[in-house]
Amino acid sequence: MFIYDPTGLVKGVSDALTLCATAVIPPLFPFMVLSDFIIRSGLCDIIGNFLAPITKFVLNLPGSAGCAVFMSAVGGYPVGAKMTAQLLEGEKITRSQGKRMMLFCVNAGPAFVIGTVGAVMFSSRRAGIILYLSMLISSLFIGVFLRFFDSEKLDLKRAEIVFDPSVASQSIMQGTNSILMMCGWILIFSCINVFIKKLPLNENTLVWLNMITEVTSGCSAASKMFPVSVQALVMGWAGLSVHCQLFPFVKATGLRLTHFFLSRLVHGGLATAVAVVLFRFFPCEVSVFSANADVLPAAFSVSAPAAAAMLILCAFLIIDNKAKTLT
């Protein structure tokens, strides 16, 4: 592929790096660090003691799971799945509960849905808010529905509180590694999409392939051909790029990949249906996304803070690897 179209491949990698620096690292890195800190420090037990009655009644889950459910709603795709795997590893939830959570704790974050899809692609934050609510409502519906298929008795005894704030450095390291892994998959699928665009396929097929493989380019492609409510389908499915980022966490819970893929399709379908209803009750004007518009900023127009964040992340990775080598 590099020999066939080196210029296109270089542009694809450049766009992916710009996407990582401007739309992935700034909104996601704080949540990745915070979610890891909540689990490692024991803060999830403190919060869980207050959330336990709600999570038991609504989702038939322990209180500590409420942190993962909430963070999956505000943090973006990998946060909820990562926290679920960590909760299972720390024996704060059972394997059965972890499998259930992995089916609905995978959501697009508000920064992407409202900011990128709503404000940038359709010039309407209101449309982004409606899409975001559609995602949350359908996710909650799946969680409530699945509670009736787990006969495991839930013990509501208060968790022993052991708060350790000294794990902050470990959380930063783990958050850095997770972000770099995500950016790596984004780069790979950006290269794949360059190759897909060169295939002798009609425009409709190329749009569907974009929607299947990568969520950002998929939303961009769908906005040119489908109603705004179809964006919920793309974000519910999340794209193979996001799936690859989540596979280690899915494997940790023991959930079958077929069940995971099915849950993504169900989530996308339900979110689209909810979006259609909400747009009827709360109509809003949206701009048609231009075929020549670029979702990403032009190369080298990245802000200085974003560039500094990239350098800091690389420094953390080098330090972490050096420490592992010495030990």
BALOBA-1460 file (C-alpha; in Angstrom, 3 decimals):
// residues 327
<rec num="1" residu="m" x="0.000" y="0.000" z="0.000"/>
<rec num="2" residu="f" x="2.885" y="2.373" z="0.787"/>
<rec num="3" residu="i" x="4.420" y="1.700" z="-2.637"/>
<rec num="4" residu="y" x="1.054" y="2.044" z="-4.413"/>
<rec num="5" residu="d" x="0.092" y="5.392" z="-2.889"/>
<rec num="6" residu="p" x="2.784" y="6.796" z="-0.549"/>
<rec num="7" residu="t" x="1.403" y="10.365" z="-0.706"/>
<rec num="8" residu="g" x="-2.095" y="9.286" z="0.276"/>
<rec num="9" residu="l" x="-0.752" y="7.124" z="3.094"/>
<rec num="10" residu="v" x="1.365" y="9.963" z="4.467"/>
<rec num="11" residu="k" x="-1.668" y="12.268" z="4.397"/>
<rec num="12" residu="g" x="-3.761" y="9.623" z="6.169"/>
<rec num="13" residu="v" x="-1.180" y="9.309" z="8.938"/>
<rec num="14" residu="s" x="-0.868" y="13.098" z="9.163"/>
<rec num="15" residu="d" x="-4.643" y="13.496" z="9.510"/>
<rec num="16" residu="a" x="-4.725" y="10.749" z="12.138"/>
<rec num="17" residu="l" x="-1.986" y="12.445" z="14.168"/>
<rec num="18" residu="t" x="-3.891" y="15.728" z="13.954"/>
<rec num="19" residu="l" x="-7.056" y="13.943" z="15.098"/>
<rec num="20" residu="c" x="-5.195" y="12.423" z="18.053"/>
<rec num="21" residu="a" x="-3.640" y="15.756" z="19.060"/>
<rec num="22" residu="t" x="-6.837" y="17.801" z="18.794"/>
<rec num="23" residu="a" x="-9.853" y="15.505" z="19.311"/>
<rec num="24" residu="v" x="-8.630" y="12.408" z="21.171"/>
<rec num="25" residu="i" x="-5.932" y="13.301" z="23.695"/>
<rec num="26" residu="p" x="-7.310" y="16.614" z="25.114"/>
<rec num="27" residu="p" x="-10.804" y="15.324" z="26.017"/>
<rec num="28" residu="l" x="-9.938" y="11.687" z="26.804"/>
<rec num="29" residu="f" x="-6.605" y="11.792" z="28.641"/>
<rec num="30" residu="p" x="-8.011" y="13.414" z="31.839"/>
<rec num="31" residu="f" x="-10.821" y="10.837" z="31.950"/>
<rec num="32" residu="m" x="-8.424" y="7.932" z="31.399"/>
<rec num="33" residu="v" x="-6.257" y="9.107" z="34.296"/>
<rec num="34" residu="l" x="-9.239" y="9.935" z="36.532"/>
<rec num="35" residu="s" x="-10.989" y="6.610" z="35.888"/>
<rec num="36" residu="d" x="-7.804" y="4.682" z="36.717"/>
<rec num="37" residu="f" x="-7.269" y="6.777" z="39.871"/>
<rec num="38" residu="i" x="-10.847" y="6.162" z="41.041"/>
<rec num="39" residu="i" x="-10.268" y="2.395" z="40.930"/>
<rec num="40" residu="r" x="-6.681" y="2.255" z="42.235"/>
<rec num="41" residu="s" x="-7.165" y="4.718" z="45.098"/>
<rec num="42" residu="g" x="-10.305" y="3.052" z="46.442"/>
<rec num="43" residu="l" x="-12.406" y="6.130" z="45.702"/>
<rec num="44" residu="c" x="-14.890" y="3.892" z="43.859"/>
<rec num="45" residu="d" x="-15.707" y="2.194" z="47.194"/>
<rec num="46" residu="i" x="-16.388" y="5.528" z="48.881"/>
<rec num="47" residu="i" x="-18.660" y="6.694" z="46.069"/>
<rec num="48" residu="g" x="-20.117" y="3.200" z="45.688"/>
<rec num="49" residu="n" x="-21.436" y="3.170" z="49.247"/>
<rec num="50" residu="f" x="-23.698" y="6.095" z="48.305"/>
<rec num="51" residu="l" x="-24.628" y="4.747" z="44.857"/>
<rec num="52" residu="a" x="-25.359" y="1.167" z="45.965"/>
<rec num="53" residu="p" x="-29.142" y="1.561" z="46.515"/>
<rec num="54" residu="i" x="-29.556" y="3.198" z="43.090"/>
<rec num="55" residu="t" x="-27.368" y="0.793" z="41.127"/>
<rec num="56" residu="k" x="-28.997" y="-2.225" z="42.786"/>
<rec num="57" residu="f" x="-32.531" y="-1.027" z="42.053"/>
<rec num="58" residu="v" x="-31.907" y="0.139" z="38.488"/>
<rec num="59" residu="l" x="-29.153" y="-2.172" z="37.194"/>
<rec num="60" residu="n" x="-28.781" y="-4.917" z="39.835"/>
<rec num="61" residu="l" x="-25.110" y="-3.951" z="40.187"/>
<rec num="62" residu="p" x="-22.966" y="-3.059" z="43.236"/>
<rec num="63" residu="g" x="-22.332" y="0.580" z="44.046"/>
<rec num="64" residu="s" x="-18.720" y="0.523" z="42.823"/>
<rec num="65" residu="a" x="-20.032" y="-0.301" z="39.336"/>
<rec num="66" residu="g" x="-21.903" y="3.003" z="39.344"/>
<rec num="67" residu="c" x="-18.615" y="4.857" z="38.870"/>
<rec num="68" residu="a" x="-17.910" y="2.914" z="35.666"/>
<rec num="69" residu="v" x="-21.439" y="3.471" z="34.380"/>
<rec num="70" residu="f" x="-21.197" y="7.217" z="35.001"/>
<rec num="71" residu="m" x="-17.692" y="7.560" z="33.558"/>
<rec num="72" residu="s" x="-18.712" y="5.617" z="30.449"/>
<rec num="73" residu="a" x="-21.388" y="8.259" z="29.855"/>
<rec num="74" residu="v" x="-19.124" y="11.297" z="30.232"/>
<rec num="75" residu="g" x="-15.679" y="9.969" z="29.328"/>
<rec num="76" residu="g" x="-16.095" y="8.336" z="25.936"/>
<rec num="77" residu="y" x="-15.725" y="4.875" z="24.409"/>
<rec num="78" residu="p" x="-12.813" y="3.202" z="26.210"/>
<rec num="79" residu="v" x="-13.309" y="4.623" z="29.701"/>
<rec num="80" residu="g" x="-16.286" y="2.538" z="30.853"/>
<rec num="81" residu="a" x="-14.920" y="-0.696" z="29.390"/>
<rec num="82" residu="k" x="-11.505" y="-0.099" z="30.976"/>
<rec num="83" residu="m" x="-13.036" y="0.595" z="34.394"/>
<rec num="84" residu="t" x="-15.201" y="-2.517" z="34.107"/>
<rec num="85" residu="a" x="-12.121" y="-4.680" z="33.496"/>
<rec num="86" residu="q" x="-10.336" y="-3.037" z="36.443"/>
<rec num="87" residu="l" x="-13.317" y="-3.575" z="38.746"/>
<rec num="88" residu="l" x="-13.357" y="-7.250" z="37.804"/>
<rec num="89" residu="e" x="-9.607" y="-7.547" z="38.337"/>
<rec num="90" residu="g" x="-10.000" y="-5.982" z="41.786"/>
<rec num="91" residu="e" x="-12.858" y="-8.402" z="42.579"/>
<rec num="92" residu="k" x="-15.265" y="-5.540" z="43.157"/>
<rec num="93" residu="i" x="-17.726" y="-7.069" z="40.672"/>
<rec num="94" residu="t" x="-18.314" y="-10.649" z="39.548"/>
<rec num="95" residu="r" x="-17.551" y="-11.993" z="36.083"/>
<rec num="96" residu="s" x="-21.267" y="-12.157" z="35.282"/>
<rec num="97" residu="q" x="-21.698" y="-8.507" z="36.259"/>
<rec num="98" residu="g" x="-18.613" y="-7.555" z="34.236"/>
<rec num="99" residu="k" x="-20.037" y="-9.198" z="31.117"/>
<rec num="100" residu="r" x="-23.305" y="-7.313" z="31.523"/>
<rec num="101" residu="m" x="-21.532" y="-3.998" z="32.016"/>
<rec num="102" residu="m" x="-19.395" y="-4.541" z="28.928"/>
<rec num="103" residu="l" x="-22.591" y="-4.741" z="26.876"/>
<rec num="104" residu="f" x="-23.788" y="-1.229" z="27.750"/>
<rec num="105" residu="c" x="-20.864" y="0.725" z="29.255"/>
<rec num="106" residu="v" x="-19.538" y="1.649" z="25.811"/>
<rec num="107" residu="n" x="-20.660" y="5.149" z="24.844"/>
<rec num="108" residu="a" x="-19.454" y="8.118" z="22.837"/>
<rec num="109" residu="g" x="-18.507" y="11.058" z="25.027"/>
<rec num="110" residu="p" x="-20.267" y="14.439" z="24.977"/>
<rec num="111" residu="a" x="-17.174" y="16.194" z="23.581"/>
<rec num="112" residu="f" x="-17.336" y="14.075" z="20.432"/>
<rec num="113" residu="v" x="-21.119" y="13.860" z="20.030"/>
<rec num="114" residu="i" x="-22.006" y="17.462" z="20.853"/>
<rec num="115" residu="g" x="-18.783" y="19.178" z="19.807"/>
<rec num="116" residu="t" x="-17.610" y="17.272" z="16.730"/>
<rec num="117" residu="v" x="-20.781" y="15.709" z="15.311"/>
<rec num="118" residu="g" x="-23.289" y="18.342" z="16.386"/>
<rec num="119" residu="a" x="-21.377" y="21.630" z="16.218"/>
<rec num="120" residu="v" x="-18.844" y="20.857" z="13.462"/>
<rec num="121" residu="m" x="-20.635" y="18.464" z="11.114"/>
<rec num="122" residu="f" x="-24.165" y="19.870" z="11.398"/>
<rec num="123" residu="s" x="-23.542" y="23.348" z="12.842"/>
<rec num="124" residu="s" x="-26.060" y="22.563" z="15.573"/>
<rec num="125" residu="r" x="-25.180" y="21.879" z="19.196"/>
<rec num="126" residu="r" x="-28.853" y="21.136" z="19.784"/>
<rec num="127" residu="a" x="-28.654" y="18.252" z="17.319"/>
<rec num="128" residu="g" x="-25.550" y="17.015" z="19.141"/>
<rec num="129" residu="i" x="-27.341" y="17.148" z="22.493"/>
<rec num="130" residu="i" x="-30.279" y="15.160" z="21.095"/>
<rec num="131" residu="l" x="-27.908" y="12.539" z="19.668"/>
<rec num="132" residu="y" x="-26.051" y="12.347" z="22.974"/>
<rec num="133" residu="l" x="-29.291" y="11.855" z="24.913"/>
<rec num="134" residu="s" x="-30.309" y="9.158" z="22.432"/>
<rec num="135" residu="m" x="-27.066" y="7.308" z="23.131"/>
<rec num="136" residu="l" x="-27.513" y="7.539" z="26.907"/>
<rec num="137" residu="i" x="-31.190" y="6.523" z="26.881"/>
<rec num="138" residu="s" x="-30.549" y="3.455" z="24.731"/>
<rec num="139" residu="s" x="-27.523" y="2.465" z="26.855"/>
<rec num="140" residu="l" x="-29.559" y="2.752" z="30.059"/>
<rec num="141" residu="f" x="-32.396" y="0.760" z="28.488"/>
<rec num="142" residu="i" x="-29.994" y="-2.082" z="27.639"/>
<rec num="143" residu="g" x="-28.568" y="-2.019" z="31.176"/>
<rec num="144" residu="v" x="-32.014" y="-2.147" z="32.791"/>
<rec num="145" residu="f" x="-33.152" y="-4.882" z="30.394"/>
<rec num="146" residu="l" x="-30.107" y="-7.067" z="31.147"/>
<rec num="147" residu="r" x="-30.609" y="-6.836" z="34.919"/>
<rec num="148" residu="f" x="-33.479" y="-9.315" z="34.637"/>
<rec num="149" residu="f" x="-31.177" y="-11.957" z="33.101"/>
<rec num="150" residu="d" x="-28.788" y="-12.135" z="36.045"/>
<rec num="151" residu="s" x="-30.123" y="-14.252" z="38.884"/>
<rec num="152" residu="e" x="-27.015" y="-13.656" z="41.002"/>
<rec num="153" residu="k" x="-27.881" y="-12.295" z="44.448"/>
<rec num="154" residu="l" x="-26.434" y="-8.887" z="45.183"/>
<rec num="155" residu="d" x="-24.855" y="-8.178" z="48.564"/>
<rec num="156" residu="l" x="-25.346" y="-4.558" z="49.593"/>
<rec num="157" residu="k" x="-22.949" y="-4.548" z="52.558"/>
<rec num="158" residu="r" x="-20.828" y="-1.407" z="52.780"/>
<rec num="159" residu="a" x="-17.393" y="-1.762" z="51.222"/>
<rec num="160" residu="e" x="-14.338" y="-1.318" z="53.405"/>
<rec num="161" residu="i" x="-12.871" y="2.100" z="52.658"/>
<rec num="162" residu="v" x="-9.123" y="2.214" z="52.022"/>
<rec num="163" residu="f" x="-8.244" y="5.460" z="50.255"/>
<rec num="164" residu="d" x="-4.697" y="5.709" z="48.853"/>
<rec num="165" residu="p" x="-3.997" y="8.946" z="46.902"/>
<rec num="166" residu="s" x="-0.349" y="7.954" z="46.357"/>
<rec num="167" residu="v" x="-1.341" y="5.899" z="43.288"/>
<rec num="168" residu="a" x="-1.725" y="9.082" z="41.197"/>
<rec num="169" residu="s" x="1.590" y="8.516" z="39.404"/>
<rec num="170" residu="q" x="0.588" y="4.977" z="38.467"/>
<rec num="171" residu="s" x="-2.720" y="6.291" z="37.130"/>
<rec num="172" residu="i" x="-0.923" y="8.847" z="34.953"/>
<rec num="173" residu="m" x="1.350" y="6.140" z="33.552"/>
<rec num="174" residu="q" x="-1.555" y="3.795" z="32.874"/>
<rec num="175" residu="g" x="-3.625" y="6.572" z="31.327"/>
<rec num="176" residu="t" x="-0.703" y="7.505" z="29.091"/>
<rec num="177" residu="n" x="-0.239" y="3.927" z="27.895"/>
<rec num="178" residu="s" x="-3.964" y="3.590" z="27.191"/>
<rec num="179" residu="i" x="-4.071" y="6.831" z="25.187"/>
<rec num="180" residu="l" x="-1.039" y="5.829" z="23.127"/>
<rec num="181" residu="m" x="-2.638" y="2.453" z="22.392"/>
<rec num="182" residu="m" x="-5.799" y="4.214" z="21.193"/>
<rec num="183" residu="c" x="-3.801" y="6.594" z="18.997"/>
<rec num="184" residu="g" x="-1.953" y="3.621" z="17.509"/>
<rec num="185" residu="w" x="-5.201" y="1.994" z="16.400"/>
<rec num="186" residu="i" x="-6.436" y="5.311" z="14.987"/>
<rec num="187" residu="l" x="-3.246" y="5.543" z="12.900"/>
<rec num="188" residu="i" x="-3.646" y="1.979" z="11.624"/>
<rec num="189" residu="f" x="-7.255" y="2.437" z="10.590"/>
<rec num="190" residu="s" x="-6.466" y="5.780" z="8.992"/>
<rec num="191" residu="c" x="-4.029" y="3.915" z="6.734"/>
<rec num="192" residu="i" x="-6.659" y="1.232" z="6.050"/>
<rec num="193" residu="n" x="-9.202" y="3.888" z="5.059"/>
<rec num="194" residu="v" x="-6.724" y="5.355" z="2.572"/>
<rec num="195" residu="f" x="-6.548" y="1.941" z="0.923"/>
<rec num="196" residu="i" x="-10.357" y="1.490" z="1.033"/>
<rec num="197" residu="k" x="-10.874" y="4.789" z="-0.808"/>
<rec num="198" residu="k" x="-8.759" y="3.463" z="-3.688"/>
<rec num="199" residu="l" x="-10.950" y="0.388" z="-4.175"/>
<rec num="200" residu="p" x="-13.169" y="0.353" z="-7.323"/>
<rec num="201" residu="l" x="-16.411" y="0.618" z="-5.342"/>
<rec num="202" residu="n" x="-19.429" y="2.885" z="-5.712"/>
<rec num="203" residu="e" x="-19.930" y="5.802" z="-3.350"/>
<rec num="204" residu="n" x="-22.646" y="4.107" z="-1.261"/>
<rec num="205" residu="t" x="-20.430" y="1.108" z="-0.556"/>
<rec num="206" residu="l" x="-17.519" y="3.341" z="0.438"/>
<rec num="207" residu="v" x="-19.768" y="5.253" z="2.843"/>
<rec num="208" residu="w" x="-20.917" y="2.023" z="4.510"/>
<rec num="209" residu="l" x="-17.335" y="0.793" z="4.793"/>
<rec num="210" residu="n" x="-16.374" y="4.077" z="6.477"/>
<rec num="211" residu="m" x="-19.301" y="3.713" z="8.872"/>
<rec num="212" residu="i" x="-18.218" y="0.171" z="9.754"/>
<rec num="213" residu="t" x="-14.493" y="0.755" z="10.193"/>
<rec num="214" residu="e" x="-14.020" y="4.139" z="11.907"/>
<rec num="215" residu="v" x="-16.477" y="6.246" z="13.864"/>
<rec num="216" residu="t" x="-15.196" y="9.772" z="13.041"/>
<rec num="217" residu="s" x="-14.857" y="9.293" z="9.280"/>
<rec num="218" residu="g" x="-18.009" y="7.162" z="9.403"/>
<rec num="219" residu="c" x="-20.032" y="10.011" z="10.917"/>
<rec num="220" residu="s" x="-18.527" y="12.402" z="8.381"/>
<rec num="221" residu="a" x="-19.475" y="10.116" z="5.481"/>
<rec num="222" residu="a" x="-22.964" y="9.405" z="6.851"/>
<rec num="223" residu="s" x="-23.687" y="13.124" z="7.290"/>
<rec num="224" residu="k" x="-23.452" y="13.591" z="3.505"/>
<rec num="225" residu="m" x="-26.008" y="10.903" z="2.623"/>
<rec num="226" residu="f" x="-28.304" y="10.117" z="5.572"/>
<rec num="227" residu="p" x="-30.548" y="12.000" z="8.022"/>
<rec num="228" residu="v" x="-28.919" y="13.281" z="11.188"/>
<rec num="229" residu="s" x="-30.519" y="10.507" z="13.289"/>
<rec num="230" residu="v" x="-28.377" y="7.890" z="11.479"/>
<rec num="231" residu="q" x="-25.356" y="9.345" z="13.293"/>
<rec num="232" residu="a" x="-26.636" y="7.515" z="16.372"/>
<rec num="233" residu="l" x="-26.301" y="4.214" z="14.497"/>
<rec num="234" residu="v" x="-22.679" y="4.962" z="13.586"/>
<rec num="235" residu="m" x="-21.775" y="6.027" z="17.128"/>
<rec num="236" residu="g" x="-23.641" y="3.118" z="18.689"/>
<rec num="237" residu="w" x="-21.746" y="0.654" z="16.491"/>
<rec num="238" residu="a" x="-18.554" y="2.683" z="17.242"/>
<rec num="239" residu="g" x="-16.459" y="1.266" z="14.390"/>
<rec num="240" residu="l" x="-13.867" y="-1.492" z="14.199"/>
<rec num="241" residu="s" x="-11.150" y="0.944" z="15.275"/>
<rec num="242" residu="v" x="-12.845" y="1.447" z="18.656"/>
<rec num="243" residu="h" x="-13.613" y="-2.277" z="18.867"/>
<rec num="244" residu="c" x="-9.903" y="-3.070" z="18.577"/>
<rec num="245" residu="q" x="-9.202" y="-0.630" z="21.416"/>
<rec num="246" residu="l" x="-11.796" y="-2.416" z="23.572"/>
<rec num="247" residu="f" x="-10.876" y="-6.045" z="22.798"/>
<rec num="248" residu="p" x="-8.369" y="-6.402" z="25.698"/>
<rec num="249" residu="f" x="-11.053" y="-5.283" z="28.170"/>
<rec num="250" residu="v" x="-13.712" y="-7.475" z="26.558"/>
<rec num="251" residu="k" x="-11.371" y="-10.462" z="26.810"/>
<rec num="252" residu="a" x="-10.704" y="-9.705" z="30.490"/>
<rec num="253" residu="t" x="-14.393" y="-10.145" z="31.308"/>
<rec num="254" residu="g" x="-14.750" y="-13.335" z="29.255"/>
<rec num="255" residu="l" x="-17.514" y="-11.856" z="27.091"/>
<rec num="256" residu="r" x="-17.902" y="-13.500" z="23.684"/>
<rec num="257" residu="l" x="-17.051" y="-11.237" z="20.777"/>
<rec num="258" residu="t" x="-20.285" y="-12.218" z="19.014"/>
<rec num="259" residu="h" x="-22.260" y="-10.929" z="22.004"/>
<rec num="260" residu="f" x="-20.174" y="-7.750" z="22.046"/>
<rec num="261" residu="f" x="-20.750" y="-7.080" z="18.335"/>
<rec num="262" residu="l" x="-24.466" y="-7.799" z="18.741"/>
<rec num="263" residu="s" x="-24.697" y="-5.354" z="21.647"/>
<rec num="264" residu="r" x="-23.100" y="-2.647" z="19.481"/>
<rec num="265" residu="l" x="-25.657" y="-3.208" z="16.735"/>
<rec num="266" residu="v" x="-28.545" y="-3.219" z="19.215"/>
<rec num="267" residu="h" x="-27.232" y="-0.059" z="20.880"/>
<rec num="268" residu="g" x="-26.914" y="1.691" z="17.519"/>
<rec num="269" residu="g" x="-30.379" y="0.597" z="16.389"/>
<rec num="270" residu="l" x="-32.058" y="1.658" z="19.649"/>
<rec num="271" residu="a" x="-30.215" y="4.985" z="19.700"/>
<rec num="272" residu="t" x="-31.342" y="5.703" z="16.131"/>
<rec num="273" residu="a" x="-34.977" y="4.935" z="17.007"/>
<rec num="274" residu="v" x="-34.788" y="7.183" z="20.083"/>
<rec num="275" residu="a" x="-33.144" y="9.940" z="18.027"/>
<rec num="276" residu="v" x="-35.929" y="9.797" z="15.423"/>
<rec num="277" residu="v" x="-38.541" y="10.256" z="18.177"/>
<rec num="278" residu="l" x="-36.625" y="13.070" z="19.904"/>
<rec num="279" residu="f" x="-36.078" y="14.967" z="16.658"/>
<rec num="280" residu="r" x="-39.827" y="14.847" z="16.007"/>
<rec num="281" residu="f" x="-40.578" y="16.370" z="19.404"/>
<rec num="282" residu="f" x="-37.600" y="18.752" z="19.345"/>
<rec num="283" residu="p" x="-36.944" y="19.602" z="15.695"/>
<rec num="284" residu="c" x="-33.847" y="21.598" z="14.877"/>
<rec num="285" residu="e" x="-32.258" y="22.979" z="11.754"/>
<rec num="286" residu="v" x="-28.978" y="21.399" z="10.715"/>
<rec num="287" residu="s" x="-26.536" y="22.328" z="7.981"/>
<rec num="288" residu="v" x="-25.746" y="19.716" z="5.382"/>
<rec num="289" residu="f" x="-22.137" y="18.693" z="5.809"/>
<rec num="290" residu="s" x="-20.173" y="19.829" z="2.792"/>
<rec num="291" residu="a" x="-18.510" y="17.150" z="0.717"/>
<rec num="292" residu="n" x="-15.386" y="19.321" z="0.649"/>
<rec num="293" residu="a" x="-15.364" y="20.165" z="4.326"/>
<rec num="294" residu="d" x="-12.676" y="18.780" z="6.575"/>
<rec num="295" residu="v" x="-13.555" y="17.576" z="10.047"/>
<rec num="296" residu="l" x="-9.938" y="17.866" z="11.117"/>
<rec num="297" residu="p" x="-7.899" y="21.053" z="11.377"/>
<rec num="298" residu="a" x="-5.316" y="21.616" z="8.711"/>
<rec num="299" residu="a" x="-1.913" y="20.133" z="9.335"/>
<rec num="300" residu="f" x="0.400" y="22.211" z="11.538"/>
<rec num="301" residu="s" x="-2.526" y="24.308" z="12.793"/>
<rec num="302" residu="v" x="-2.604" y="22.333" z="16.051"/>
<rec num="303" residu="s" x="-2.551" y="24.400" z="19.211"/>
<rec num="304" residu="a" x="0.582" y="24.633" z="21.333"/>
<rec num="305" residu="p" x="-1.085" y="22.954" z="24.365"/>
<rec num="306" residu="a" x="-2.061" y="19.972" z="22.209"/>
<rec num="307" residu="a" x="1.485" y="19.646" z="20.888"/>
<rec num="308" residu="a" x="2.852" y="19.906" z="24.429"/>
<rec num="309" residu="a" x="0.438" y="17.177" z="25.541"/>
<rec num="310" residu="m" x="1.777" y="14.866" z="22.832"/>
<rec num="311" residu="l" x="5.375" y="15.478" z="23.958"/>
<rec num="312" residu="i" x="4.498" y="14.915" z="27.624"/>
<rec num="313" residu="l" x="2.743" y="11.631" z="26.788"/>
<rec num="314" residu="c" x="5.797" y="10.423" z="24.859"/>
<rec num="315" residu="a" x="8.047" y="11.397" z="27.775"/>
<rec num="316" residu="f" x="5.864" y="9.430" z="30.218"/>
<rec num="317" residu="l" x="6.030" y="6.389" z="27.943"/>
<rec num="318" residu="i" x="9.843" y="6.556" z="27.721"/>
<rec num="319" residu="i" x="10.168" y="6.927" z="31.503"/>
<rec num="320" residu="d" x="7.741" y="4.040" z="32.091"/>
<rec num="321" residu="n" x="9.600" y="1.732" z="29.703"/>
<rec num="322" residu="k" x="12.962" y="2.690" z="31.228"/>
<rec num="323" residu="a" x="11.643" y="1.927" z="34.719"/>
<rec num="324" residu="k" x="10.386" y="-1.476" z="33.563"/>
<rec num="325" residu="t" x="13.805" y="-2.233" z="32.014"/>
<rec num="326" residu="l" x="15.631" y="-1.376" z="35.246"/>
<rec num="327" residu="t" x="13.332" y="-3.572" z="37.315"/>
